[in-house]
Amino acid sequence: MRPRPTRRDFLALGAAVAAAPLMPGRVFAASPTGVGLHGLSAFGDLKYGPDFTHLDFVNADAPKGGTFNFSPSYWVFNQNPQTFNTLNTFVARGDSPPRMELCYDSLMTRAIDEPDAIYGLLAQSVTISDDRNSFDFALRPEARFNDGTPFTAQDAAYAFDLFKKNGHPNLLLPLSHLKEAKALDAHTLRLSFDGQQSDRTVLDIATYPIPAKAFFEANPFDGSQLKAPLGSGPYKVGRVSPGQTIEFERVADYWGRDLPINRGLYNFDRIRIEFYQDRQAAFEAFKKGAILYRQEYVSRVWATGYDFPALKAGKVVKREFPSEKRPAMQALALNQRRERFRDARVRQAIALCFDFEWTNRNLFYGAYERSQSTFEKSAYRAEGLPTPEELALLEPFRGRIPDEAFGEAVLQPPSDGSGRDRKLLGKASKLLADAGWTRKDGSLRNAKGEQLTLEILVDDDSLVRVFSPWVENMKAIGIAASLRMVDSTQHQARQTTFDYDAISAAASFSATPSRDEIDGLFHSRSAALQGSTNLPGTADPAIDALIDAVGAAKDREALTVAMRALDRVLRARQDWIPNWFSANHRAAFWDMFGFKEPKPDFGFPIEAMWWFDKDKAARIGKT
């Protein structure tokens, strides 16, 4: 399964993300006011002091050079890994190429060996006001756009205003409590909030990529053109073949190349992405060496396809890297903007038709585990009965949320592995009958005579193979189920406009999720916002209140309680039907790169961390 991650993956790639031992009792609100700070942390002290020389997970002396041609394993905003028709990644419409983010710097950036801290990039320091509602960013006077013009506070203020009015929903939503972005002078930016923001809101917003004001004063802010907005980042757009290839060229005189936060990063002279509509064609290109790195998401190919000559000759490395220590979700979203999916019993019945045990054995070669939680692989996954602290958050909504949220955390039941578990399908049939769907002439109809139909929208033939048995089980109990495979552009457009019955998605959250981060997936204000990732159309005041509790958490313990309570309700509602997950990245690459181990815990931007090793390349004939 190919993942579709969230905005946080964009922010993590922007340069770096850092991690410290967590210090009990320390919260972001405890950060001093009135003094310039080199970094901010949600909980705990910063790992890196003001005089740090480089991040621990990089090779500070990594050589520069070479071309890195790879297949991206994640993408964000309006990015599409199969085609592109715009170079503006900041808007909802259009398809932009992955890694446009490499062209833009942000005020501050993350270090991916720390769960929740940010450090100065364009800004050398940030000063918090006494009421903690304003943040003054002192910009580095040496900061430049890639055409040599100075980066100013006016550029940043303009970008935040633009994003708040017309940006992609994942940029727009966290800005809802931003009152003003104001340039106090050329090198001082003030972000002022209305007091309703989460403590961690600034940690998201300060890592937004910032394009040049002058560009969008002269060009429309939409997805209509193949002209790259001007940035100040370590790369710029080079050769472009629309829909087929894009190259990012390293900026040799990049203004921030010697900053400690950047030292050892951005080592390749060129980063090249080629676009393939067909997954097998991309694999064939990798086997021939036209692509140099790929992560494998088809377990059948991982188990049986890696026997080609270059691998046998030792020129290609096949290995696994541990996944990040971040919550993740892989699930099918049922679109409740369509009335027939608003009854939770219908959603539960559809979930019961998915035979994970059979699928894992017969299609996945046993490579996956069953996903149960919205926040899988993390401490935020609810287990067993609610704790007293969780109940304190849930009780005000008793009678307005499913009763199951107050019992054992909802689990998808295991099947007998037959592919058509009669017990589970019988339970699904009863749920549908209870919801008012009666079987007539082989199909289910409601009191109005309407047929219960469900079409799963996909853009990858591997998903057709995986979801077809699920569709057949739904048909067996009378649901008029089907699969529709469309090209990636149509898939993106239909996802943006919520034009589907059911759609598969994956999300990777930060290690310290904020209210702003999860709003786009679960909050009612994103349900009607086209381009948001609230794919089921969840609009529930109880969910909104629990998201507010996540935002109000003052320490990691309170955050964990709020996240677990939210997980309980989301799982009980079954807006998202959890699918599967893997504990590792399955990666293969031509043996011509250097990298430092172990990998950082909270991100894996190989194109930013790795480097070209000319000696290794010479040994395998890849000079």
ZIRASUL-V785685 format. One record per residue. RES is the residue in one letter. PSI is psi in whole degrees, -180 to 180 (none if undefined). D_FIRST is the distance of its C-alpha to the first C-alpha in whole Angstrom. Layout:
# ZIRASUL-V785685
res=RES psi=PSI d_first=D_FIRST
res=RES psi=PSI d_first=D_FIRST
This chain:
# ZIRASUL-V785685
res=M psi=134 d_first=0
res=R psi=125 d_first=4
res=P psi=152 d_first=6
res=R psi=92 d_first=10
res=P psi=179 d_first=12
res=T psi=178 d_first=16
res=R psi=-30 d_first=19
res=R psi=-32 d_first=20
res=D psi=-36 d_first=17
res=F psi=-48 d_first=20
res=L psi=-37 d_first=23
res=A psi=-34 d_first=22
res=L psi=-26 d_first=22
res=G psi=-30 d_first=25
res=A psi=-55 d_first=27
res=A psi=165 d_first=27
res=V psi=120 d_first=26
res=A psi=156 d_first=29
res=A psi=135 d_first=30
res=A psi=161 d_first=33
res=P psi=137 d_first=34
res=L psi=130 d_first=34
res=M psi=114 d_first=38
res=P psi=140 d_first=39
res=G psi=-13 d_first=40
res=R psi=130 d_first=39
res=V psi=167 d_first=37
res=F psi=-37 d_first=37
res=A psi=-17 d_first=40
res=A psi=-8 d_first=42
res=S psi=139 d_first=42
res=P psi=148 d_first=45
res=T psi=159 d_first=46
res=G psi=3 d_first=48
res=V psi=150 d_first=47
res=G psi=129 d_first=45
res=L psi=137 d_first=42
res=H psi=-15 d_first=40
res=G psi=164 d_first=37
res=L psi=146 d_first=35
res=S psi=139 d_first=34
res=A psi=-50 d_first=32
res=F psi=131 d_first=34
res=G psi=167 d_first=36
res=D psi=156 d_first=37
res=L psi=143 d_first=36
res=K psi=-40 d_first=35
res=Y psi=128 d_first=36
res=G psi=177 d_first=40
res=P psi=-23 d_first=42
res=D psi=21 d_first=43
res=F psi=151 d_first=39
res=T psi=-29 d_first=39
res=H psi=164 d_first=35
res=L psi=148 d_first=32
res=D psi=-26 d_first=32
res=F psi=4 d_first=28
res=V psi=163 d_first=30
res=N psi=104 d_first=32
res=A psi=-21 d_first=35
res=D psi=20 d_first=36
res=A psi=135 d_first=33
res=P psi=154 d_first=34
res=K psi=146 d_first=33
res=G psi=174 d_first=33
res=G psi=170 d_first=30
res=T psi=135 d_first=27
res=F psi=106 d_first=24
res=N psi=115 d_first=21
res=F psi=166 d_first=18
res=S psi=114 d_first=14
res=P psi=141 d_first=14
res=S psi=-10 d_first=11
res=Y psi=161 d_first=11
res=W psi=165 d_first=14
res=V psi=177 d_first=16
res=F psi=-131 d_first=19
res=N psi=19 d_first=19
res=Q psi=148 d_first=17
res=N psi=125 d_first=15
res=P psi=-2 d_first=14
res=Q psi=-17 d_first=15
res=T psi=172 d_first=18
res=F psi=148 d_first=21
res=N psi=8 d_first=24
res=T psi=157 d_first=25
res=L psi=14 d_first=26
res=N psi=106 d_first=27
res=T psi=2 d_first=24
res=F psi=0 d_first=26
res=V psi=165 d_first=26
res=A psi=-37 d_first=24
res=R psi=153 d_first=24
res=G psi=169 d_first=23
res=D psi=116 d_first=20
res=S psi=160 d_first=21
res=P psi=148 d_first=20
res=P psi=152 d_first=18
res=R psi=16 d_first=20
res=M psi=-25 d_first=23
res=E psi=-23 d_first=24
res=L psi=-15 d_first=25
res=C psi=-3 d_first=28
res=Y psi=136 d_first=29
res=D psi=167 d_first=31
res=S psi=168 d_first=31
res=L psi=-47 d_first=34
res=M psi=168 d_first=33
res=T psi=164 d_first=29
res=R psi=161 d_first=28
res=A psi=119 d_first=28
res=I psi=17 d_first=24
res=D psi=17 d_first=26
res=E psi=139 d_first=28
res=P psi=-25 d_first=26
res=D psi=30 d_first=28
res=A psi=152 d_first=31
res=I psi=151 d_first=31
res=Y psi=156 d_first=34
res=G psi=137 d_first=36
res=L psi=-86 d_first=35
res=L psi=-34 d_first=37
res=A psi=131 d_first=38
res=Q psi=-20 d_first=41
res=S psi=164 d_first=41
res=V psi=138 d_first=41
res=T psi=128 d_first=44
res=I psi=136 d_first=43
res=S psi=164 d_first=46
res=D psi=-35 d_first=48
res=D psi=0 d_first=46
res=R psi=23 d_first=43
res=N psi=-4 d_first=42
res=S psi=147 d_first=42
res=F psi=121 d_first=41
res=D psi=120 d_first=43
res=F psi=120 d_first=41
res=A psi=110 d_first=43
res=L psi=148 d_first=42
res=R psi=124 d_first=42
res=P psi=-22 d_first=45
res=E psi=-7 d_first=44
res=A psi=134 d_first=40
res=R psi=148 d_first=40
res=F psi=168 d_first=38
res=N psi=0 d_first=37
res=D psi=6 d_first=40
res=G psi=-9 d_first=42
res=T psi=148 d_first=43
res=P psi=144 d_first=43
res=F psi=129 d_first=40
res=T psi=167 d_first=42
res=A psi=-28 d_first=42
res=Q psi=-37 d_first=42
res=D psi=-46 d_first=39
res=A psi=-45 d_first=37
res=A psi=-42 d_first=39
res=Y psi=-44 d_first=38
res=A psi=-45 d_first=35
res=F psi=-39 d_first=34
res=D psi=-41 d_first=37
res=L psi=-45 d_first=34
res=F psi=-39 d_first=31
res=K psi=-33 d_first=33
res=K psi=-44 d_first=34
res=N psi=10 d_first=31
res=G psi=169 d_first=28
res=H psi=143 d_first=25
res=P psi=-32 d_first=24
res=N psi=-15 d_first=23
res=L psi=-41 d_first=26
res=L psi=-46 d_first=28
res=L psi=-46 d_first=28
res=P psi=-14 d_first=29
res=L psi=7 d_first=32
res=S psi=-28 d_first=33
res=H psi=7 d_first=36
res=L psi=115 d_first=37
res=K psi=-42 d_first=40
res=E psi=140 d_first=41
res=A psi=115 d_first=40
res=K psi=134 d_first=43
res=A psi=109 d_first=45
res=L psi=-34 d_first=48
res=D psi=-173 d_first=48
res=A psi=-25 d_first=47
res=H psi=18 d_first=45
res=T psi=121 d_first=45
res=L psi=133 d_first=42
res=R psi=125 d_first=42
res=L psi=119 d_first=40
res=S psi=133 d_first=41
res=F psi=166 d_first=40
res=D psi=3 d_first=41
res=G psi=-10 d_first=41
res=Q psi=-2 d_first=38
res=Q psi=157 d_first=35
res=S psi=155 d_first=34
res=D psi=-30 d_first=35
res=R psi=3 d_first=32
res=T psi=-44 d_first=31
res=V psi=-26 d_first=33
res=L psi=-30 d_first=30
res=D psi=-53 d_first=28
res=I psi=-36 d_first=30
res=A psi=-13 d_first=32
res=T psi=13 d_first=29
res=Y psi=139 d_first=28
res=P psi=143 d_first=28
res=I psi=113 d_first=32
res=P psi=174 d_first=33
res=A psi=137 d_first=36
res=K psi=-44 d_first=39
res=A psi=-34 d_first=40
res=F psi=-49 d_first=37
res=F psi=-10 d_first=37
res=E psi=-26 d_first=40
res=A psi=-13 d_first=41
res=N psi=150 d_first=37
res=P psi=146 d_first=35
res=F psi=77 d_first=33
res=D psi=-174 d_first=30
res=G psi=33 d_first=28
res=S psi=-10 d_first=30
res=Q psi=153 d_first=31
res=L psi=60 d_first=29
res=K psi=121 d_first=32
res=A psi=126 d_first=30
res=P psi=143 d_first=32
res=L psi=132 d_first=34
res=G psi=179 d_first=33
res=S psi=16 d_first=34
res=G psi=-177 d_first=31
res=P psi=-14 d_first=31
res=Y psi=158 d_first=29
res=K psi=158 d_first=30
res=V psi=130 d_first=29
res=G psi=-120 d_first=30
res=R psi=135 d_first=30
res=V psi=129 d_first=28
res=S psi=103 d_first=27
res=P psi=126 d_first=26
res=G psi=-5 d_first=22
res=Q psi=-50 d_first=22
res=T psi=145 d_first=23
res=I psi=141 d_first=24
res=E psi=136 d_first=26
res=F psi=125 d_first=27
res=E psi=133 d_first=30
res=R psi=134 d_first=31
res=V psi=109 d_first=34
res=A psi=-37 d_first=37
res=D psi=32 d_first=39
res=Y psi=127 d_first=37
res=W psi=-31 d_first=39
res=G psi=17 d_first=37
res=R psi=-27 d_first=36
res=D psi=4 d_first=39
res=L psi=142 d_first=38
res=P psi=-34 d_first=37
res=I psi=-19 d_first=33
res=N psi=-14 d_first=32
res=R psi=128 d_first=34
res=G psi=-3 d_first=32
res=L psi=166 d_first=29
res=Y psi=63 d_first=28
res=N psi=-23 d_first=30
res=F psi=138 d_first=28
res=D psi=-35 d_first=31
res=R psi=140 d_first=28
res=I psi=121 d_first=24
res=R psi=133 d_first=23
res=I psi=125 d_first=20
res=E psi=143 d_first=20
res=F psi=128 d_first=17
res=Y psi=131 d_first=16
res=Q psi=-28 d_first=15
res=D psi=128 d_first=14
res=R psi=-38 d_first=11
res=Q psi=-37 d_first=14
res=A psi=-39 d_first=16
res=A psi=-38 d_first=15
res=F psi=-40 d_first=15
res=E psi=-39 d_first=18
res=A psi=-37 d_first=19
res=F psi=-45 d_first=18
res=K psi=-31 d_first=20
res=K psi=-9 d_first=23
res=G psi=7 d_first=23
res=A psi=-28 d_first=23
res=I psi=139 d_first=20
res=L psi=-16 d_first=20
res=Y psi=139 d_first=17
res=R psi=148 d_first=14
res=Q psi=137 d_first=11
res=E psi=124 d_first=9
res=Y psi=3 d_first=5
res=V psi=109 d_first=6
res=S psi=-32 d_first=9
res=R psi=-43 d_first=11
res=V psi=-41 d_first=12
res=W psi=-38 d_first=12
res=A psi=-32 d_first=15
res=T psi=-16 d_first=16
res=G psi=-11 d_first=16
res=Y psi=66 d_first=18
res=D psi=26 d_first=21
res=F psi=165 d_first=22
res=P psi=-42 d_first=26
res=A psi=-34 d_first=25
res=L psi=-43 d_first=23
res=K psi=-30 d_first=26
res=A psi=-1 d_first=29
res=G psi=10 d_first=27
res=K psi=-23 d_first=26
res=V psi=136 d_first=23
res=V psi=131 d_first=22
res=K psi=119 d_first=19
res=R psi=173 d_first=18
res=E psi=143 d_first=16
res=F psi=142 d_first=17
res=P psi=143 d_first=17
res=S psi=164 d_first=15
res=E psi=154 d_first=17
res=K psi=65 d_first=20
res=R psi=146 d_first=18
res=P psi=148 d_first=17
res=A psi=156 d_first=14
res=M psi=133 d_first=12
res=Q psi=121 d_first=9
res=A psi=165 d_first=11
res=L psi=127 d_first=12
res=A psi=131 d_first=15
res=L psi=125 d_first=18
res=N psi=101 d_first=20
res=Q psi=2 d_first=24
res=R psi=-13 d_first=25
res=R psi=123 d_first=26
res=E psi=-35 d_first=28
res=R psi=-13 d_first=27
res=F psi=8 d_first=24
res=R psi=-19 d_first=27
res=D psi=122 d_first=28
res=A psi=-27 d_first=26
res=R psi=-35 d_first=27
res=V psi=-44 d_first=25
res=R psi=-40 d_first=22
res=Q psi=-40 d_first=22
res=A psi=-42 d_first=23
res=I psi=-40 d_first=20
res=A psi=-38 d_first=18
res=L psi=-17 d_first=20
res=C psi=-10 d_first=19
res=F psi=115 d_first=16
res=D psi=89 d_first=16
res=F psi=-42 d_first=14
res=E psi=-44 d_first=16
res=W psi=-44 d_first=17
res=T psi=-43 d_first=13
res=N psi=-39 d_first=13
res=R psi=-42 d_first=16
res=N psi=-27 d_first=15
res=L psi=-28 d_first=12
res=F psi=0 d_first=10
res=Y psi=33 d_first=14
res=G psi=20 d_first=14
res=A psi=-12 d_first=12
res=Y psi=163 d_first=11
res=E psi=155 d_first=13
res=R psi=127 d_first=14
res=S psi=140 d_first=13
res=Q psi=-25 d_first=17
res=S psi=155 d_first=17
res=T psi=-24 d_first=17
res=F psi=58 d_first=18
res=E psi=156 d_first=16
res=K psi=31 d_first=17
res=S psi=168 d_first=20
res=A psi=-8 d_first=24
res=Y psi=-4 d_first=23
res=R psi=123 d_first=22
res=A psi=141 d_first=25
res=E psi=141 d_first=26
res=G psi=-149 d_first=29
res=L psi=153 d_first=32
res=P psi=143 d_first=32
res=T psi=164 d_first=34
res=P psi=-36 d_first=37
res=E psi=-39 d_first=36
res=E psi=-41 d_first=33
res=L psi=-35 d_first=35
res=A psi=-32 d_first=38
res=L psi=-31 d_first=35
res=L psi=-34 d_first=34
res=E psi=-39 d_first=37
res=P psi=-14 d_first=38
res=F psi=11 d_first=36
res=R psi=133 d_first=37
res=G psi=-17 d_first=37
res=R psi=-9 d_first=35
res=I psi=161 d_first=31
res=P psi=140 d_first=30
res=D psi=-29 d_first=32
res=E psi=-22 d_first=30
res=A psi=-18 d_first=29
res=F psi=-4 d_first=32
res=G psi=-156 d_first=32
res=E psi=141 d_first=29
res=A psi=133 d_first=26
res=V psi=131 d_first=24
res=L psi=143 d_first=22
res=Q psi=124 d_first=19
res=P psi=144 d_first=22
res=P psi=149 d_first=21
res=S psi=178 d_first=21
res=D psi=1 d_first=24
res=G psi=9 d_first=21
res=S psi=-15 d_first=22
res=G psi=-19 d_first=20
res=R psi=75 d_first=22
res=D psi=110 d_first=24
res=R psi=-34 d_first=27
res=K psi=-47 d_first=28
res=L psi=-39 d_first=25
res=L psi=-33 d_first=25
res=G psi=-41 d_first=29
res=K psi=-40 d_first=28
res=A psi=-42 d_first=26
res=S psi=-41 d_first=29
res=K psi=-42 d_first=31
res=L psi=-41 d_first=29
res=L psi=-39 d_first=29
res=A psi=-43 d_first=33
res=D psi=-30 d_first=33
res=A psi=2 d_first=32
res=G psi=16 d_first=34
res=W psi=120 d_first=32
res=T psi=139 d_first=34
res=R psi=123 d_first=33
res=K psi=125 d_first=36
res=D psi=40 d_first=36
res=G psi=-3 d_first=32
res=S psi=160 d_first=30
res=L psi=132 d_first=30
res=R psi=151 d_first=33
res=N psi=-174 d_first=34
res=A psi=-24 d_first=38
res=K psi=-3 d_first=38
res=G psi=6 d_first=36
res=E psi=140 d_first=33
res=Q psi=143 d_first=30
res=L psi=103 d_first=27
res=T psi=152 d_first=24
res=L psi=122 d_first=21
res=E psi=122 d_first=18
res=I psi=123 d_first=15
res=L psi=126 d_first=14
res=V psi=162 d_first=11
res=D psi=23 d_first=11
res=D psi=130 d_first=9
res=D psi=-23 d_first=10
res=S psi=-31 d_first=7
res=L psi=-29 d_first=7
res=V psi=-45 d_first=11
res=R psi=-40 d_first=11
res=V psi=-39 d_first=9
res=F psi=-14 d_first=11
res=S psi=-45 d_first=14
res=P psi=-34 d_first=16
res=W psi=-45 d_first=15
res=V psi=-43 d_first=17
res=E psi=-38 d_first=20
res=N psi=-38 d_first=20
res=M psi=-41 d_first=21
res=K psi=-36 d_first=23
res=A psi=-27 d_first=25
res=I psi=12 d_first=26
res=G psi=-2 d_first=27
res=I psi=131 d_first=25
res=A psi=78 d_first=24
res=A psi=150 d_first=21
res=S psi=168 d_first=19
res=L psi=140 d_first=16
res=R psi=119 d_first=16
res=M psi=128 d_first=15
res=V psi=166 d_first=16
res=D psi=166 d_first=16
res=S psi=-33 d_first=15
res=T psi=-45 d_first=18
res=Q psi=-38 d_first=19
res=H psi=-46 d_first=15
res=Q psi=-43 d_first=16
res=A psi=-42 d_first=20
res=R psi=-35 d_first=19
res=Q psi=-43 d_first=17
res=T psi=-38 d_first=20
res=T psi=8 d_first=23
res=F psi=38 d_first=21
res=D psi=75 d_first=21
res=Y psi=161 d_first=19
res=D psi=-49 d_first=19
res=A psi=146 d_first=16
res=I psi=143 d_first=13
res=S psi=143 d_first=9
res=A psi=160 d_first=9
res=A psi=149 d_first=9
res=A psi=142 d_first=12
res=S psi=121 d_first=14
res=F psi=165 d_first=18
res=S psi=165 d_first=21
res=A psi=-23 d_first=22
res=T psi=79 d_first=25
res=P psi=142 d_first=24
res=S psi=164 d_first=26
res=R psi=-43 d_first=27
res=D psi=-34 d_first=27
res=E psi=-39 d_first=23
res=I psi=-9 d_first=22
res=D psi=-47 d_first=24
res=G psi=-24 d_first=22
res=L psi=-34 d_first=20
res=F psi=-16 d_first=22
res=H psi=148 d_first=26
res=S psi=-28 d_first=28
res=R psi=-13 d_first=29
res=S psi=-5 d_first=25
res=A psi=-35 d_first=25
res=A psi=5 d_first=27
res=L psi=104 d_first=26
res=Q psi=137 d_first=24
res=G psi=-9 d_first=21
res=S psi=169 d_first=21
res=T psi=15 d_first=18
res=N psi=71 d_first=20
res=L psi=-34 d_first=18
res=P psi=-15 d_first=19
res=G psi=33 d_first=23
res=T psi=126 d_first=24
res=A psi=85 d_first=27
res=D psi=120 d_first=29
res=P psi=-32 d_first=32
res=A psi=-42 d_first=31
res=I psi=-43 d_first=28
res=D psi=-43 d_first=30
res=A psi=-37 d_first=32
res=L psi=-35 d_first=30
res=I psi=-39 d_first=28
res=D psi=-37 d_first=32
res=A psi=-37 d_first=32
res=V psi=-44 d_first=29
res=G psi=-29 d_first=31
res=A psi=-8 d_first=34
res=A psi=131 d_first=34
res=K psi=-7 d_first=36
res=D psi=171 d_first=35
res=R psi=-33 d_first=32
res=E psi=-46 d_first=33
res=A psi=-37 d_first=33
res=L psi=-44 d_first=30
res=T psi=-42 d_first=28
res=V psi=-47 d_first=30
res=A psi=-40 d_first=29
res=M psi=-40 d_first=26
res=R psi=-40 d_first=26
res=A psi=-43 d_first=28
res=L psi=-43 d_first=26
res=D psi=-42 d_first=23
res=R psi=-45 d_first=25
res=V psi=-42 d_first=26
res=L psi=-41 d_first=22
res=R psi=-35 d_first=21
res=A psi=-35 d_first=25
res=R psi=-30 d_first=24
res=Q psi=39 d_first=20
res=D psi=-40 d_first=20
res=W psi=129 d_first=16
res=I psi=109 d_first=15
res=P psi=145 d_first=13
res=N psi=-85 d_first=10
res=W psi=166 d_first=9
res=F psi=163 d_first=9
res=S psi=146 d_first=10
res=A psi=-9 d_first=14
res=N psi=159 d_first=13
res=H psi=128 d_first=12
res=R psi=110 d_first=12
res=A psi=150 d_first=14
res=A psi=141 d_first=16
res=F psi=151 d_first=19
res=W psi=135 d_first=23
res=D psi=73 d_first=25
res=M psi=22 d_first=27
res=F psi=152 d_first=26
res=G psi=149 d_first=28
res=F psi=155 d_first=26
res=K psi=139 d_first=28
res=E psi=154 d_first=26
res=P psi=161 d_first=25
res=K psi=154 d_first=23
res=P psi=156 d_first=23
res=D psi=-20 d_first=22
res=F psi=16 d_first=21
res=G psi=161 d_first=19
res=F psi=57 d_first=18
res=P psi=80 d_first=19
res=I psi=-35 d_first=20
res=E psi=-19 d_first=21
res=A psi=-28 d_first=24
res=M psi=-35 d_first=25
res=W psi=172 d_first=25
res=W psi=159 d_first=28
res=F psi=126 d_first=29
res=D psi=103 d_first=31
res=K psi=-30 d_first=34
res=D psi=-43 d_first=35
res=K psi=-43 d_first=32
res=A psi=-40 d_first=31
res=A psi=-37 d_first=34
res=R psi=-27 d_first=34
res=I psi=13 d_first=31
res=G psi=29 d_first=33
res=K psi=56 d_first=30
res=T psi=none d_first=33
